[in-house]
Amino acid sequence: MSRHRLDRGAVAPVPDGSDSAPDEQALDASAVPPCDLDAEGLILAHALANGPIVGLLAKHFYSDANRRIWAEIVDLERTGSRIDVALVAARLRTAGRLEQIGGAAYLSGLAHGTPAVLHVAEHARVVAGKARQRRAVAVCQAYAAAGHA
């Protein structure tokens, strides 16, 4: 089983290269928060075949479905169980959450529809970095809301 470690100190938000103030769309509450769903899918595909990445947490995933899948994978690893699509699907089904994540077809698509994942640690750093960006946005929104009160 290959194990990858997420270097928590190595992730920093990537600047967009502009020195201008954010535009109105960037401040729009309906805008999609920072995330990389492709990277999340690649990480899950890797974990279904090789086990979870050390240091990556469910809260780092933007997608609720991906967070639930990751939590099951990590729990299987923690208990010493093998990890595969059927076991993750069974656990989600038992918890009444399989359909909430898109069903067995979504899991199967992750595992079988994703090419071999190279550089999974880099994808993990991207996902963790996006999570930090979402937390920063939430803090800024809270300050902005407090300023309007």
Solvent accessible surface area in square Angstrom, and as a share of the most:
residue,aa,sasa,rsa
1,M,158,0.70
2,S,53,0.34
3,R,124,0.45
4,H,61,0.27
5,R,169,0.62
6,L,7,0.04
7,D,77,0.40
8,R,156,0.57
9,G,75,0.73
10,A,60,0.46
11,V,25,0.14
12,A,71,0.55
13,P,77,0.49
14,V,129,0.74
15,P,113,0.71
16,D,123,0.64
17,G,74,0.71
18,S,62,0.40
19,D,153,0.79
20,S,87,0.56
21,A,85,0.66
22,P,87,0.55
23,D,90,0.46
24,E,141,0.63
25,Q,135,0.60
26,A,66,0.51
27,L,116,0.58
28,D,67,0.35
29,A,92,0.71
30,S,94,0.60
31,A,40,0.31
32,V,111,0.64
33,P,50,0.31
34,P,36,0.23
35,C,31,0.19
36,D,47,0.24
37,L,92,0.46
38,D,114,0.59
39,A,3,0.03
40,E,1,0.01
41,G,12,0.11
42,L,44,0.22
43,I,0,0.00
44,L,0,0.00
45,A,11,0.08
46,H,14,0.06
47,A,0,0.00
48,L,9,0.04
49,A,82,0.64
50,N,44,0.22
51,G,2,0.02
52,P,11,0.07
53,I,3,0.02
54,V,41,0.24
55,G,13,0.13
56,L,6,0.03
57,L,83,0.41
58,A,31,0.24
59,K,125,0.53
60,H,15,0.07
61,F,1,0.00
62,Y,71,0.27
63,S,24,0.16
64,D,66,0.34
65,A,19,0.15
66,N,3,0.02
67,R,76,0.28
68,R,61,0.22
69,I,0,0.00
70,W,1,0.00
71,A,46,0.36
72,E,25,0.11
73,I,0,0.00
74,V,58,0.33
75,D,35,0.18
76,L,5,0.02
77,E,44,0.20
78,R,172,0.63
79,T,76,0.44
80,G,67,0.65
81,S,48,0.31
82,R,164,0.60
83,I,24,0.12
84,D,38,0.19
85,V,29,0.17
86,A,73,0.57
87,L,51,0.25
88,V,0,0.00
89,A,7,0.05
90,A,42,0.33
91,R,76,0.28
92,L,1,0.00
93,R,140,0.51
94,T,124,0.72
95,A,57,0.45
96,G,54,0.52
97,R,106,0.39
98,L,10,0.05
99,E,139,0.62
100,Q,117,0.52
101,I,6,0.03
102,G,47,0.45
103,G,6,0.06
104,A,46,0.36
105,A,82,0.64
106,Y,76,0.29
107,L,0,0.00
108,S,43,0.28
109,G,39,0.37
110,L,14,0.07
111,A,31,0.24
112,H,147,0.66
113,G,64,0.61
114,T,32,0.19
115,P,101,0.63
116,A,96,0.75
117,V,27,0.16
118,L,130,0.65
119,H,143,0.64
120,V,3,0.02
121,A,20,0.16
122,E,86,0.38
123,H,46,0.21
124,A,0,0.00
125,R,62,0.22
126,V,47,0.27
127,V,2,0.01
128,A,1,0.01
129,G,6,0.06
130,K,58,0.24
131,A,3,0.02
132,R,66,0.24
133,Q,38,0.17
134,R,38,0.14
135,R,113,0.41
136,A,54,0.42
137,V,60,0.34
138,A,58,0.45
139,V,82,0.47
140,C,84,0.50
141,Q,90,0.40
142,A,64,0.50
143,Y,159,0.61
144,A,54,0.42
145,A,64,0.50
146,A,69,0.54
147,G,65,0.63
148,H,163,0.73
149,A,123,0.95
